[in-house]
Every structure is written in structure tokens, then in C-alpha cells.
């Protein structure tokens, strides 16, 4: 059982940066793979990046995910933000070792809105 609580997000101007946080509680946080997703209006949920239980950082383009098991935290650092990055962002955890399908992730944060203005 894992509970995920997100913080961060909000309004940012194009070209800016933002960091999202996700705090986990419950059992076996450090045995779960963690991932970040986003969902824009009218679109399906999109896998962004993930990290293993033993990982420290994972990079996908302008997004960098990091994990600190000692603090039960994962982060998503977003750089050079664009209006098309506007979406609700979710952190999630998965017992599976690989894959970006939402169905593989058992626990989800509540989501946080990121709005990028031009």
C-alpha cells in the first residue's frame, strides 16, 4: 500500500522552469518503480519518465526525474517550458520493472495542474 501526495505546479511563463514533488507513505516505497505522467484536456494520459527503486535520476528531454528514498520523495524538474506542456501532472508507482502503460501503475497522486503561458 502506497499513498502519493503531490505538491508544486501552478502557472509559469514560457521558457521558465518548475519542479513538482511527490511524497510517498506506506510500505515498500523503495521497492517500487516511480513514474510521472501528464494529461492534457481531451488527450490520453501520457507517460513522461520513470525511475527504478535504485535510481537517482532519469532524464527525458527537458524533464528530469529524481528520487530520494531516504525522504520518500520523487521530483520532476521541468525546464524550458512551453504552452503545450500545459496539463495535469501525476506521479505514480508500479511494481513492474519496465513499461509506461498507466495500467502498470497501481498507485497515483492526486494530480497537479501546470499551466504554461506564452
Secondary structure as UniProt FT lines:
FT   STRAND          2..7
FT   STRAND          10..13
FT   TURN            14..15
FT   STRAND          18..26
FT   TURN            27..28
FT   HELIX           29..31
FT   STRAND          33..39
FT   TURN            41..42
FT   STRAND          46..51
FT   TURN            53..54
FT   STRAND          57..60
FT   TURN            61..62
FT   STRAND          63..68
FT   HELIX           69..71
FT   STRAND          73..78
FT   HELIX           83..85
FT   STRAND          87..94
FT   HELIX           102..104
FT   STRAND          107..108
FT   STRAND          112..117
//
